[in-house]
Amino acid sequence: PRTPQPAEQAVGERVMAVLAASGRVAGPPLYARVDLLRDAHGAPFILELELAEPSLFLGFAAGAAERFAEHIAALLKKNPKLGKDAATLSAALQEAWRAYHRGDFQRAWESGAALGALGASVAVKAAGIHATYLIDDAKAKAARFLEAAEFAAEAMQALPGEANGHYRYAFVLGRYSQCISIAKA
């Protein structure tokens, strides 16, 4: 991890203020990263605003895992159908991401999908990587993308304010569209 310089911190804070004022996110995002570069005069400028990060970098910031669990608890409070035990769900979700980062994409898909809407981000990302790089059969590849897209759509309905759900849905639909004909699309 790197501690931002004051000018970098100020740019990041302005970006987050604009995001909050936009009305495009429901409350503060679970995760946000503002990537910056410096221009020819040394002033920081935005390279990327990341709201969908698979690893979450929980080990890099004190209290990050606890904040993650608190966010899960808040989601559960708003959406009781998602489950009741935030600590167990948070641990299971972290394990699904660990499987993803180990390259065990099938296990990450299964673990994420078992968590329903809460696991959609890891499940859909893992399914997309698995289908793109590890499934050779064109029909099986398209079927996996379509399955992941349907799962992502259900997750978006359950958690409409979660930016990751919308991003993952677009990601997997884009991959699916590469597998089908223009006429079918």
N, C-alpha and C positions, 0 to 999 in steps of 0.2 A: 504494500500500500504506500501511497504517496500523500503527503499533506499538501493541500493546495496553497499557493501564494495568496495574499489578500485580494489581489486583482482577479485571480482565477475564482476564488470563493465568491466574490461579488457578482461575476458573470453567472456562475452557477445559481446563485440565489435569485438573480433577475429572471433567469430561464424558468425556475420553479414557480416564481410569482406569476409569470405570464401563463404558464401551464394551468395553475390554479384558477386564474381569472378567466381562462378560456371556456370553462364549463364542460370541457371534454372528458374530464376524469371525475369519478365520484370520490371526493375526498383526496387526501394525500396518497400518492401511489405507494404500493408495497415496496417497490424498488424503483429507483431512478439513478441514472448515471449521466453526467454531462461531460462529454469528451471535448477537450479544447486543444487548439494549436495556437501558436503565436504568429502574428503577421510580421511583415518586414520591419515594423517599428517596435516589435516586442510586445504588442498588446494582445491579450488573449481573445480568441474568437471561437465560436461554436463549430465543432466538427460534427458532433452527433449528440442527440438526446436519446438515451436508451431507456425504454420503459419495460422492455421484455427481455430479461436476462436469465438464462437458464440456471446458472450456478448460484446466483444470489450472493456470492462471496460472504457467506455467513461467518466464516472463520477469520475474516479480515477486519472486522469492526466489533469492538466490545459491545455486548448486548444485542447484536444483530439477530442471533437465534431466538432470543427472548422476544424481540420486537416482531419477528416472523410469527412466533406462536401467538402473540397478542393479536396480530392481524387476522390469523386464522380464527381465533376465538371470536373476534368482532364479526367476521363473516358468518360464523355459525350462529351467533346471536341474531343477526339479521335474517338468516336463512336456515331455520331449524331443520329443514329436510336434509341438509348437507351432512349432519352428524352432530354429536354432542361433546366428544372428548377432544379438545383442541390439542393437547399435548401428544396424544396418540396419533392423531391425523397429521400434525406437524412432523413428527418423527417419521411417519410412513412416507410423507411427501419428500422429506429430505433423503430418505433411502432410495426413492424412485429416481431422484436427481443423481445420486451417487451411482446408481446402475447406468444411467445415461452417460455419465462422465467416464465410467469404466469401459464404455463401448458396448455394453450389454443392452442394446436397443430393444430387443424383444421383451426382456425383463422390465425395462423402464416403461414400455408401453403397457404391459400387463399391470404393473404396480400403480402407475398413474391412472389407468382406466378404472382400476378397482376403487379408487378414491372419488370417482365421479367427477363433478365439475371442479372440485378442488385440485384434482390431478390432471386436468385437461392439458395444461401447458406442457408438462413433461411428456405426457402420453402422446400428444399430437406431434410434438417435435421429434420424439423418438421414432414414431411410426413413419414420419416423413424421411428421416435419415435412413431408417431400415429399408424402406421401399426404394428409395433413390439409389442406394449403394449396394444393397445386399440381396434384393429380389431381382432375379434375371427375367423371369417369365412376365411378359407384358400384361397379361390379364390379371395375374396375381398382384402385380405392382399397382395397377389401376384400382383393383378391389381394395387394397390396403389404404390407398389414398382416399377413396370414397368412404370407407369405414371410418377413417380418422376425421374426415370432413363432417360426417354425420354426428360423430361424437363431439366435435368442436362446436357444432351448431347447438346441440343440446346444452353444452356448458355455457355458451353465450346467453341462452335463455335463462339459465339458472343464475348466472352472475353477469348481468348486462353491463355493469359498471367496471368490470375488470378488463383493462386494455389488452392484457396478454391473450385473452380469449378471442378477441377480434383479430389480433395479429396472427395468431396460430391458425384460425379459420381461413384467413386470406392466404397464408403460406401453403396450407395443404390443398386448398382449391386450385391454387396456381400450379402446384405439382401435378394434381389430377388432370388439369387442363392440358398438360404436356403429353398426357397418355392417350388422349382421345382425339377424334377427328374434329375438324372445324365444323362440319355439319352437325355432329353430336353436341358440340359445345354450344 
